[in-house]
Amino acid sequence: MKRICIVTGASSGMGKEFVKEIFTNSEKYNFGKIDEIWILARRIDRLTEIQFDMSLIAEKNTSKEYPRIIPIEANLAGRAGVNAVKALLKTEQMTEKNDGFEIALLINNAGFGTYGEFTQTPIEKELDMIDLNCISLTGITGIAVPFMNRGCTIINIASLAAFIPLGNFAVYAATKSYVLSFSVALAAELKEKKIYVTAVCPGSVSTEFANVASNGARKEVLHGKSAVKTVLHALKSASKHRVIALWAFKWKFNAFMSRFIGRFAGAWFTYKYAKRPCRY
């Protein structure tokens, strides 16, 4: 039976690092043999670059068997994105009808945020965020689980923002709170089937996130942690079947302290004192 890893939002940032680590070092983790890595994103040029880079690694070490990289151009937002992935799995099911396949590892990494007050940001962008961060993640998970068996794993990228409402980050924090809650509940539901779910809750990571969230007003994430280290910790945590993955001490401390801060107080404080630049 063919075993597949699916990575959404794979063209850059943490998604790209997930692909690189699974391709080169999947044997380090408790996921079993991976035959193919499906990498999904809108930017097909970025995906083919990753495919090419991984092929160079494989050419240098012919003694090792590497997974096959499958770049797939896809806009994953909303129900249309979910249906696109559903069609891919249906096609694969028809192709592999004799031997079959399973989704050994699903990494729901696709998502984005917006900086600024809710009333000052375009509502279309906020709704697009909900479509991608919540609807797509939920739908892709739902269609993937039937192709999972004992020992398979789901990694959902939530955020440190999931632990408390945030002013100037209202919808993003709400979507990530949803991802965290959904992931923990799903982990409980799938426990007896031995299908494991990990919610990764990073704080600031050095990716393209700030440039997108600010609409170009802030090019880089301030005080961003290493995307590589964040991904390594996420995979290690998932391989140990941890439900929540928090890497940096600062992130763990902030998540813990959020229990003692009123939800409105946290939202008001961040609204007043955690302004982020944006161009709208």
Secondary structure, 3 states (H helix, E strand, C coil): CEEEEEEECCCCHHHHHHHHHHHHHHHHCCCCCCCEEEEEECCHHHHHHHHHHHHHHHHHCCCCCCCEEEEEECCCCHHHHHHHHHHHHHHHHHHCCCCCEEEEEEEECCCCCCCCCHHHCCHHHHHHHHHHHHHHHHHHHHHHHHHCCCCCEEEEECCHHHHCCCCCCHHHHHHHHHHHHHHHHHHHHHHHHCCEEEEECCCCECCCHHHHHCCCCCCCCCCCECHHHHHHHHHHHHHCCCCEECCCHHHHHHHHHHHHCCHHHHHHHHHHHCCCCCCC
